[in-house]
Amino acid sequence: MRSYLLLLTVLLAIAGCKGDGVGPKVDNPVVGPPPPRRVGAVSKTAEQYADANDRDSARSSDRGIAQTAFQEGDSSLPKGLEGNRVVATVNGAPIFESEILERTPVDLAVENLSDAARGTRGQLLERYAQQHEQFLLFREKEPENCRKYIDATVERELRTHVERKLLSEAMRKLLKKEQKKSFDDYSKRQLQEKLEDLKTEWNVTSSAEIDRELQRCGTSLAMVELQLRNKLMASQYIASRLKSSKKLSRQDLFAYYQQHLKEYEVKARVKWQQILISRRDESKAKAKLSILVDGIKEGRDFGELAMEISDGPNADEKGLYDWTNRGSLADTSLEEKLFKLPIGKPSELIIGPQSYQVVVVRERQDAGHTPFDEVQDAIRNQLEQSDHQGEIAAILKELWDTATIDTPYQIQGYQPGQ
């Protein structure tokens, strides 16, 4: 079973909006308002929820609780979700178990393809498909343990999904009928653009083939569309609420740089190459030394010599070591040489009890600070992002404070009635 759990962890990764851990607050946290209604021990399915929603809405209005209708919030739920467990409702809109458990393969399709990921997505997709097969086997062979694992996962990840639902439902309430249609059209265009990328990436020619590939991973194109729409809704709501960032002058940025100068310290460092010859077999070592000496006299490329004769760990990379800070090498004698040798000139032969070696310094920098001009754009982005994070946290707190959340699970950082 342990191996099943390890295989499943990748499938259950979550990405989304994150708050600052705040939940609803009251003046008296001990004697606060009554907790919100909770879903029964057996959660409603999507079909049962649709039937029961009118009754719930009527009871909610009697109590003065504003509750978003199921039809309004998620009226176009994909058929693949029918019969799925509702693990929470947020202002009347359901969150399904599959939205949490199918998150990773959905992200594979929803997120933008990065250059770094190209050429690897097909391999990832195959891995997710294999992990889904393991999940199905786990559920069949150990249903009780599987249920416990799923419940623990839902409880751990639920807060992220509740916050996204709060944001997307808040945006949905703001949209007029014609705006909803425009947003749906925009969402479909975004999905279509991603599908075109995926067709190329996964070497398929149709959306139906993409859907089949996703179903192998335990999800579907319908789920991708639902998740994308909710994600866009949440992002749009945040964008609509954020205030314009204050203009940061060069003086503001430089003041921050001066106040955090320690963060921009640069230690003395060096880039260097090494040819290391092991002395385990002295006769072979002497033969390699002969090639090394002749090569240096002939002006051969040091990196090519390293690839040919070096026994060092970086021989395949032409013996090159990237930036090495002063104080990071165990061999202090070698380190002293690296910080004194002329740049580009091979050292003398360094004879040790287990090896011979020759090194070349390629670049060297003295201790100091990263120049302000090189970091000012990063400082601007950091300050603007920090400013926005505070605004987003306040927006989320406002939504938490007025939310009606029904769930049998504990939500991290949220205590009903507090």
C-alpha positions in Angstrom: 0.0 0.0 0.0 2.9 2.4 0.8 4.0 2.2 -2.8 0.5 3.1 -4.0 0.5 6.2 -1.8 3.9 7.3 -3.0 2.7 7.0 -6.6 -0.4 8.9 -5.9 1.1 12.0 -4.4 2.0 13.6 -7.8 -1.6 13.3 -8.9 -2.9 15.3 -5.9 -0.7 18.4 -6.3 -2.7 21.7 -6.1 -2.0 25.1 -7.6 -4.2 28.2 -7.1 -5.0 31.4 -5.2 -3.5 31.5 -1.7 -4.5 33.7 1.1 -2.8 34.6 4.3 -4.5 31.9 6.4 -7.1 34.2 7.8 -10.7 33.0 8.2 -13.9 34.7 9.4 -13.5 36.7 12.7 -15.9 37.8 15.3 -15.6 40.1 18.4 -16.1 37.1 20.7 -14.3 34.1 19.5 -15.6 31.9 22.3 -19.3 32.6 22.0 -19.6 33.4 18.3 -22.3 32.8 15.8 -23.5 29.3 15.2 -21.4 27.3 12.7 -22.6 26.9 9.1 -24.7 24.0 8.0 -22.7 20.9 7.3 -23.1 18.2 4.6 -24.4 15.0 6.0 -22.2 11.9 6.5 -23.1 10.7 3.0 -22.4 13.6 0.6 -24.9 14.5 -2.1 -24.0 13.6 -5.6 -24.3 16.2 -8.4 -27.7 14.8 -9.4 -29.0 14.8 -5.9 -27.6 18.3 -5.3 -29.5 19.7 -8.2 -32.8 18.3 -6.9 -32.2 19.5 -3.4 -30.9 22.9 -4.2 -34.3 24.6 -4.5 -35.2 23.3 -1.0 -31.9 24.5 0.5 -32.3 27.9 -1.1 -35.8 28.3 0.3 -34.6 27.4 3.8 -31.6 29.8 3.4 -33.8 32.7 2.4 -36.0 32.1 5.5 -32.9 32.5 7.7 -31.7 35.6 5.8 -28.7 33.8 4.2 -27.9 34.7 0.7 -27.1 31.5 -1.2 -26.0 31.3 -4.8 -28.1 28.8 -6.8 -26.5 25.7 -8.1 -27.8 26.3 -11.6 -26.4 29.8 -11.7 -23.0 28.9 -10.2 -22.2 25.7 -12.2 -25.0 25.3 -14.6 -22.8 23.7 -17.3 -21.2 21.0 -15.2 -19.6 18.4 -17.5 -21.4 15.1 -17.7 -18.3 13.4 -16.5 -19.0 14.8 -13.1 -22.5 13.4 -12.7 -22.7 11.3 -9.6 -19.4 12.7 -8.1 -19.3 13.5 -4.4 -19.9 17.1 -3.4 -17.2 17.7 -0.7 -18.2 21.3 0.0 -20.6 24.0 -1.0 -19.5 27.6 -1.1 -22.4 30.1 -1.1 -24.5 27.3 -2.6 -22.0 26.3 -5.4 -20.6 22.8 -5.1 -17.0 21.7 -5.1 -16.6 18.1 -6.3 -14.1 15.6 -5.1 -12.8 15.1 -8.6 -11.8 18.8 -8.8 -9.3 18.0 -6.1 -8.2 14.5 -7.0 -7.8 15.2 -10.7 -5.9 18.4 -10.3 -2.5 17.5 -11.7 -3.5 16.1 -15.1 -5.9 19.0 -15.4 -3.1 21.5 -14.8 -1.1 19.7 -17.5 -3.7 20.8 -20.0 -4.8 24.1 -18.5 -1.5 25.7 -17.8 0.5 27.4 -20.5 3.2 25.2 -22.1 6.6 26.5 -21.3 9.7 26.1 -23.4 11.3 24.1 -20.6 8.5 21.6 -20.6 8.3 21.0 -24.3 9.4 17.5 -25.2 8.5 16.2 -21.8 4.8 16.6 -21.5 4.1 13.4 -23.4 6.2 11.5 -20.9 4.5 13.2 -18.0 1.1 12.3 -19.4 2.1 8.7 -19.6 3.3 8.8 -16.1 0.0 10.3 -14.9 -1.9 7.6 -16.8 0.2 4.9 -15.0 -0.4 6.5 -11.7 -4.1 6.6 -12.3 -4.1 2.9 -13.0 -2.3 2.4 -9.7 -5.0 4.6 -8.0 -7.8 2.4 -9.5 -6.0 -0.7 -8.3 -5.6 0.8 -4.8 -9.3 1.7 -4.7 -10.2 -1.8 -5.7 -7.9 -3.7 -3.4 -8.0 -1.5 -0.4 -11.2 0.6 -0.5 -11.1 1.6 3.2 -7.5 2.8 3.1 -8.2 4.5 -0.2 -11.1 6.3 1.2 -9.1 7.5 4.2 -6.3 8.7 1.9 -8.8 10.6 -0.3 -10.4 12.2 2.7 -7.1 13.3 4.1 -6.1 14.7 0.7 -9.4 16.6 0.3 -9.1 18.1 3.8 -5.5 19.1 3.2 -6.2 20.8 -0.1 -9.8 22.1 0.3 -8.9 25.6 1.4 -7.4 26.4 -2.0 -10.5 25.3 -3.8 -12.8 27.1 -1.5 -10.9 30.3 -2.1 -11.0 29.8 -5.9 -14.8 29.1 -5.7 -15.3 32.3 -3.5 -13.5 34.4 -6.1 -15.2 32.8 -9.2 -18.7 33.0 -7.7 -18.1 36.6 -6.7 -17.2 37.4 -10.3 -20.1 35.5 -11.6 -22.5 37.6 -9.5 -21.1 40.8 -10.9 -21.6 39.8 -14.6 -24.7 40.8 -16.4 -26.3 38.4 -18.9 -24.5 39.8 -21.9 -21.2 39.9 -20.0 -21.5 36.3 -19.1 -21.9 35.4 -22.7 -18.8 37.5 -23.6 -16.9 35.8 -20.8 -17.9 32.3 -21.9 -16.8 33.2 -25.5 -13.5 34.4 -24.1 -13.1 31.2 -22.0 -13.8 29.0 -25.0 -11.2 30.9 -27.1 -8.6 30.5 -24.4 -9.4 26.7 -24.2 -9.2 26.4 -28.0 -5.7 28.0 -28.0 -4.5 25.6 -25.4 -6.0 22.7 -27.3 -4.1 23.7 -30.4 -0.9 23.7 -28.4 -1.7 20.3 -26.9 -2.4 18.8 -30.3 1.1 19.7 -31.3 2.6 18.7 -27.9 0.9 15.3 -27.7 1.1 14.6 -31.4 -2.7 14.3 -32.0 -5.0 15.8 -34.5 -8.4 16.3 -32.7 -9.9 17.4 -29.4 -11.5 13.9 -29.1 -8.0 12.4 -29.0 -7.0 14.9 -26.3 -10.1 13.9 -24.3 -9.1 10.2 -24.6 -5.6 10.9 -23.4 -6.9 12.9 -20.4 -9.4 10.1 -19.6 -6.4 7.7 -19.4 -5.2 10.0 -16.5 -8.6 9.9 -14.8 -9.9 13.3 -16.0 -11.6 14.7 -19.1 -11.7 17.6 -21.4 -15.0 18.7 -19.7 -13.1 18.9 -16.4 -10.4 21.0 -18.1 -13.0 23.4 -19.4 -14.7 23.7 -16.0 -11.4 24.3 -14.2 -10.2 26.9 -16.8 -13.4 28.8 -16.6 -13.3 28.9 -12.8 -9.7 29.9 -12.9 -10.3 32.8 -15.3 -13.3 33.9 -13.3 -11.2 34.0 -10.1 -8.4 35.9 -11.8 -10.8 38.4 -13.4 -12.4 39.1 -10.0 -9.0 39.8 -8.4 -8.0 42.1 -11.3 -11.3 44.0 -11.0 -10.7 44.6 -7.3 -7.0 45.5 -7.3 -6.2 49.2 -7.0 -3.7 50.7 -9.4 -0.2 50.2 -8.0 1.5 53.4 -6.9 4.2 54.6 -9.1 7.6 53.5 -7.7 10.4 56.0 -8.6 14.0 55.1 -9.0 14.6 56.8 -5.6 12.1 54.4 -4.0 13.8 51.4 -5.5 17.3 52.6 -4.6 16.1 53.3 -1.0 14.9 49.6 -0.8 18.2 48.5 -2.2 20.2 50.4 0.4 18.0 49.1 3.2 18.4 45.5 2.1 22.0 45.7 0.9 23.0 42.5 2.7 20.6 40.6 0.4 22.6 41.7 -2.6 26.0 40.7 -1.2 28.2 38.7 -3.6 31.0 36.6 -2.2 34.3 36.3 -4.0 33.8 33.6 -6.6 35.5 31.8 -9.5 34.7 29.8 -12.6 37.3 27.2 -13.3 38.2 24.0 -15.2 40.0 20.9 -13.9 41.8 18.0 -15.4 42.1 15.3 -12.6 44.1 12.1 -13.2 43.6 9.3 -10.7 46.7 7.5 -9.3 45.0 4.2 -8.7 46.9 2.8 -11.6 50.2 4.7 -11.7 51.3 3.5 -15.1 48.0 4.7 -16.7 48.3 7.9 -14.8 51.7 8.6 -16.2 50.5 7.9 -19.7 47.7 10.4 -19.3 50.2 12.9 -17.8 52.2 12.7 -20.9 49.2 13.5 -23.1 48.3 16.4 -20.8 51.8 17.9 -20.9 52.1 17.5 -24.7 48.6 18.9 -25.2 49.3 22.1 -23.1 52.6 22.6 -25.0 50.7 22.3 -28.3 48.0 24.7 -27.2 45.2 22.2 -27.4 41.8 23.2 -26.0 41.8 22.5 -22.2 38.2 21.4 -22.3 38.9 18.9 -25.0 41.8 17.5 -23.1 39.6 17.2 -20.0 37.0 15.2 -21.9 39.7 12.9 -23.3 41.8 12.1 -20.2 40.3 13.6 -17.0 38.9 11.3 -14.3 37.2 14.2 -12.5 33.5 14.4 -11.9 33.0 17.1 -14.5 35.0 15.6 -17.2 32.0 15.2 -19.5 31.4 19.0 -19.1 35.0 19.8 -20.2 36.0 19.9 -16.6 34.1 23.1 -16.0 32.9 24.2 -12.6 30.4 27.0 -12.4 30.7 29.9 -10.0 32.4 28.6 -6.8 32.2 30.8 -3.8 35.3 31.4 -1.6 35.1 29.1 1.4 33.1 26.4 -0.3 35.9 24.0 -1.3 37.2 21.4 1.2 40.6 21.6 -0.4 41.7 25.0 1.0 45.1 24.8 -0.8 43.4 24.4 -4.2 41.0 27.2 -3.4 43.9 29.6 -2.6 45.4 28.8 -6.0 42.1 29.5 -7.8 41.9 32.9 -6.2 45.5 33.8 -7.2 46.2 32.2 -10.6 46.2 34.4 -13.7 43.0 34.0 -15.6 43.2 31.6 -18.6 46.7 30.2 -17.7 47.0 26.5 -16.6 48.4 26.0 -13.2 51.5 23.9 -12.5 51.0 20.2 -11.9 49.3 19.7 -8.5 50.5 16.4 -7.0 48.4 14.8 -4.4 48.5 11.3 -2.7 45.5 10.1 -4.8 45.7 12.2 -8.0 47.4 14.6 -10.3 45.6 17.7 -11.4 45.9 20.9 -13.4 43.3 23.8 -13.2 42.5 26.9 -15.2 40.6 29.9 -13.9 38.1 31.2 -16.5 36.4 34.0 -14.6 36.8 35.6 -11.2 34.8 38.2 -9.2 35.8 40.0 -6.0 33.5 40.2 -3.1 31.0 43.1 -3.2 27.4 43.7 -4.1 25.3 43.1 -7.2 25.0 46.5 -8.9 21.7 48.4 -8.4 21.0 48.7 -12.1 21.1 44.9 -12.4 18.4 44.3 -9.7 16.2 47.4 -9.9 13.6 45.7 -12.1 13.5 42.7 -9.8 13.0 45.0 -6.8 10.2 46.8 -8.6 8.4 43.5 -9.3 9.0 42.3 -5.7 7.5 45.5 -4.2 4.5 45.5 -6.6 3.8 41.9 -6.0 4.1 42.4 -2.2 1.6 45.3 -2.5 -0.8 43.1 -4.4 -0.5 40.2 -2.0 -1.8 42.4 0.8 -4.7 43.5 -1.3 -5.5 40.0 -2.4 -5.4 38.8 1.2 -7.9 41.6 2.2 -10.2 40.6 -0.7 -10.2 37.0 0.4 -10.8 37.9 4.0 -13.8 39.9 3.0 -15.2 36.9 1.0 -14.5 34.5 3.9 -16.2 36.8 6.3 -19.5 36.7 4.4 -19.4 33.1 3.1 -21.7 30.3 3.8 -19.6 27.1 3.6 -21.1 23.7 4.1 -18.6 20.8 4.4 -18.0 17.7 6.6 -14.2 18.5 6.4 -12.0 20.8 8.4 -10.7 23.7 6.3 -7.2 24.7 7.2 -7.1 28.1 8.9 -10.9 28.4 9.0 -13.0 27.9 12.1 -16.8 28.2 11.6 -18.1 31.0 13.8 -14.7 32.6 14.5 
